[in-house]
């Protein structure tokens, strides 16, 4: 009601510390994941050697592109023009990295500290390539192509018109033309992203993903074929969320990699994004000009 204050429903539970966020989820035998990310905006992956990481006590698994199905890609969630499939991002970098923060390897260990220590023991050799640091640079003549077999970095051109803008401008008393640059942005929510993947019981049951997204039905439909399981064998559950602002409404590489690790090991796996990862690898938006 305008002019009146109302108590928030459920607010007392949250401010008293009784909420349940992804970090609060605990499972028997749960392991912890960390992601090795590209430090380069564009580079060729010459080699990845995880031997030293696998030898670290407490490390249970290291996944690279060699361990992840080729079908594990991030699809378009909305209808896209023909040809857009040539620009789809793999869940883990294969041969080439195309942005700072792109996953190159996933480490699973007994605790998050060992997992992050192990990242430093994954030896990656890169050959840096020319990058496109802005939309304007990516669209310039002669810009480096980020995806092989494409003629341009422009995935699609979509035009929307309402009314007759040309006629309105022609009749205007004053017309001012300026160019504005709107930099890219991201949603730095109080709580970073994360999820817990609980594998099905060996005798049957569901793969259970906890806290991964607000778009549970869309992601469930996308993920089930990637994992090779029926739709009914995949359950997504949301918990309390410390802010979203649009950044949680996507399918991310970790939504594929963490469940794959859990199914490989037969144990629950938790991944919690660091703030540095959040600023690098959570989706950016709306760079214009």
C-alpha positions in Angstrom: 0.0 0.0 0.0 1.3 3.5 -0.9 2.2 5.5 2.2 2.4 2.5 4.5 5.2 0.2 5.6 4.7 -3.5 5.6 6.7 -6.3 7.2 8.6 -8.4 4.7 7.3 -12.0 4.6 10.0 -14.3 5.6 12.4 -11.5 6.6 12.9 -12.6 10.2 14.2 -16.0 9.1 16.8 -14.4 6.9 18.0 -11.6 9.2 18.3 -14.1 12.1 20.6 -16.4 10.2 18.1 -19.1 9.6 18.2 -18.9 5.8 19.6 -21.7 3.6 21.9 -20.5 0.8 24.1 -22.8 -1.4 27.1 -22.4 0.9 24.9 -23.7 3.8 24.1 -27.0 2.0 26.0 -29.9 3.6 26.0 -33.5 2.3 27.7 -36.6 3.7 30.9 -37.2 1.7 30.7 -33.9 -0.1 33.7 -32.8 -2.1 34.6 -29.3 -3.3 35.4 -28.0 -6.8 37.5 -25.1 -8.1 37.8 -23.9 -11.7 41.1 -23.1 -13.5 40.3 -20.1 -15.8 42.1 -18.6 -18.8 44.2 -15.5 -18.1 44.0 -14.6 -21.8 41.3 -13.0 -23.8 42.2 -15.1 -26.9 44.8 -17.8 -27.0 45.5 -21.3 -28.5 45.7 -24.1 -25.9 48.9 -25.9 -26.8 48.9 -28.3 -23.9 47.4 -29.1 -20.5 49.2 -31.3 -18.0 47.3 -32.0 -14.8 49.8 -34.7 -13.4 51.1 -32.5 -10.6 47.6 -31.5 -9.6 46.4 -35.1 -9.5 49.4 -36.0 -7.3 48.4 -33.5 -4.6 47.0 -35.2 -1.5 43.3 -34.7 -1.2 42.7 -34.2 -5.0 40.0 -36.6 -6.2 39.5 -35.5 -9.9 40.8 -33.1 -12.5 38.6 -32.6 -15.6 39.8 -31.1 -18.8 38.3 -31.0 -22.3 39.6 -34.5 -22.9 37.2 -35.8 -20.1 34.1 -33.8 -21.1 31.7 -34.8 -23.9 31.8 -32.7 -27.1 28.1 -32.3 -26.7 28.6 -30.2 -23.6 28.0 -26.8 -25.0 26.1 -23.7 -23.9 23.1 -23.4 -26.3 21.1 -20.4 -27.2 18.2 -20.1 -24.7 16.2 -17.9 -27.1 15.5 -18.4 -30.8 18.5 -17.5 -32.9 19.1 -17.0 -36.6 20.5 -19.8 -38.7 24.3 -20.0 -38.4 24.3 -18.8 -34.7 25.2 -22.4 -33.7 28.7 -21.8 -35.0 29.4 -19.4 -32.2 28.3 -21.6 -29.2 30.6 -21.8 -26.2 31.9 -25.2 -25.0 31.5 -25.9 -21.3 35.2 -26.2 -21.1 37.8 -24.7 -23.5 38.8 -26.9 -26.4 41.9 -25.9 -28.4 41.1 -22.1 -28.0 40.2 -19.8 -25.2 38.1 -16.8 -26.1 37.7 -14.7 -22.9 39.5 -14.1 -19.7 37.9 -16.4 -17.2 36.9 -19.2 -19.6 37.1 -22.6 -17.8 40.1 -24.7 -18.8 40.0 -27.3 -16.0 38.0 -28.3 -13.0 39.6 -29.7 -9.9 37.7 -31.6 -7.2 39.2 -32.2 -3.8 38.4 -33.0 -0.2 38.1 -29.3 0.7 38.0 -26.0 -1.2 41.5 -25.0 -0.1 43.2 -28.1 -1.5 41.1 -27.6 -4.7 42.3 -24.1 -5.2 45.9 -25.1 -4.3 45.7 -27.7 -7.0 44.8 -25.2 -9.7 48.3 -23.8 -9.4 49.7 -27.3 -10.2 47.8 -27.6 -13.5 50.4 -26.7 -16.2 48.9 -25.0 -19.2 50.8 -23.7 -22.3 49.1 -21.0 -24.2 49.9 -19.3 -27.5 48.4 -15.8 -27.3 46.3 -14.6 -30.2 45.0 -11.1 -31.2 42.0 -10.2 -29.0 38.9 -8.2 -29.4 38.7 -6.1 -26.2 35.4 -4.3 -27.2 32.4 -4.7 -29.4 33.7 -2.0 -31.8 37.1 -3.8 -32.1 35.3 -7.1 -32.8 33.2 -5.5 -35.6 36.1 -3.7 -37.2 37.4 -4.7 -40.6 40.2 -7.2 -40.3 39.3 -8.1 -36.7 40.5 -11.5 -35.5 37.9 -14.2 -35.9 37.0 -15.8 -32.5 35.4 -18.9 -34.0 36.9 -20.8 -36.9 34.8 -21.1 -40.1 32.9 -17.8 -39.5 33.1 -14.7 -41.7 32.5 -12.2 -39.0 32.3 -11.9 -35.2 28.7 -10.6 -35.6 26.4 -13.5 -34.7 23.2 -11.7 -35.8 21.7 -8.4 -36.8 18.2 -7.8 -35.5 16.3 -4.7 -36.4 13.2 -3.5 -34.4 11.0 -0.6 -35.6 8.1 1.2 -34.0 6.5 4.1 -35.9 8.2 6.2 -38.6 11.4 7.6 -37.0 12.6 9.1 -40.2 9.5 11.1 -40.6 9.6 12.3 -37.0 13.2 13.4 -37.4 12.4 15.2 -40.6 9.7 17.2 -38.9 11.7 18.0 -35.8 12.7 21.6 -35.1 16.1 20.6 -33.8 18.0 17.3 -34.4 21.0 16.6 -32.3 23.3 13.7 -33.2 25.8 12.3 -30.6 27.5 9.1 -30.0 27.4 7.5 -26.6 29.4 4.6 -25.3 27.7 2.3 -22.7 30.3 0.1 -21.1 29.7 -3.5 -20.3 28.3 -4.4 -16.9 27.8 -7.4 -14.6 25.6 -8.1 -11.6 27.8 -8.2 -8.5 25.2 -9.7 -6.2 26.0 -10.0 -2.5 26.0 -13.8 -2.9 28.2 -15.2 -5.7 27.0 -18.1 -7.9 27.3 -21.7 -6.7 25.7 -25.1 -6.8 25.8 -28.5 -5.2 25.5 -31.6 -7.5 24.3 -34.8 -5.8 24.7 -37.9 -8.0 22.0 -40.5 -8.3 22.2 -43.6 -6.2 24.0 -46.4 -8.0 20.7 -48.4 -7.8 18.8 -45.6 -9.5 17.3 -42.2 -8.7 17.8 -38.6 -9.6 20.7 -36.4 -10.3 19.9 -33.5 -8.0 21.3 -29.9 -8.6 20.8 -27.5 -5.7 20.9 -23.7 -6.1 22.3 -23.5 -9.6 19.8 -21.2 -11.3 16.5 -19.4 -11.1 15.6 -20.9 -14.6 15.2 -24.4 -13.3 12.8 -25.7 -16.0 14.8 -24.3 -19.0 18.2 -25.5 -17.6 16.7 -28.9 -16.8 15.6 -29.4 -20.4 19.0 -28.4 -21.7 21.1 -30.4 -19.2 19.3 -33.8 -19.3 20.5 -34.6 -22.9 24.0 -33.5 -22.2 24.2 -35.9 -19.2 22.5 -38.6 -21.2 19.7 -39.1 -18.7 15.9 -38.8 -19.0 14.3 -35.5 -18.1 12.6 -37.2 -15.1 16.0 -38.3 -13.7 17.2 -34.7 -13.2 15.9 -32.5 -10.4 16.8 -28.9 -9.8 16.0 -27.2 -6.5 16.5 -23.5 -5.7 17.4 -22.3 -2.2 17.6 -18.8 -0.7 19.4 -16.4 -3.0 21.5 -13.4 -2.1 20.6 -11.3 -5.1 20.4 -12.1 -8.8 19.8 -9.0 -11.1 19.7 -11.2 -14.2 23.0 -12.9 -13.8 21.5 -16.1 -12.4 19.1 -16.6 -15.3 21.6 -18.4 -17.5 23.2 -21.7 -18.1 26.9 -21.6 -17.2 29.8 -24.0 -17.8 29.9 -24.9 -14.1 26.2 -26.1 -14.4 27.6 -28.8 -16.6 31.1 -29.5 -15.2 30.2 -29.8 -11.5 27.4 -32.4 -12.1 29.7 -34.4 -14.5 32.3 -34.5 -11.7 29.7 -35.6 -9.2 28.5 -38.4 -11.5 32.1 -39.5 -12.2 33.0 -39.7 -8.5 29.7 -40.9 -7.2 29.8 -38.2 -4.5 28.2 -34.8 -3.9 30.3 -31.9 -5.2 30.0 -28.3 -4.2 31.3 -25.3 -6.1 31.2 -21.7 -4.8 32.3 -18.8 -7.1 34.9 -16.4 -5.7 34.3 -12.7 -6.1 37.2 -12.5 -8.6 35.5 -15.3 -10.6 32.2 -13.4 -10.4 33.6 -10.3 -12.0 35.5 -12.2 -14.6 33.3 -15.1 -15.6 29.7 -14.3 -14.7 27.9 -13.0 -17.8 28.5 -9.4 -18.8 25.9 -7.3 -20.6 25.0 -4.4 -22.7 28.2 -3.0 -24.1 27.1 -0.4 -26.7 29.1 2.0 -28.8 
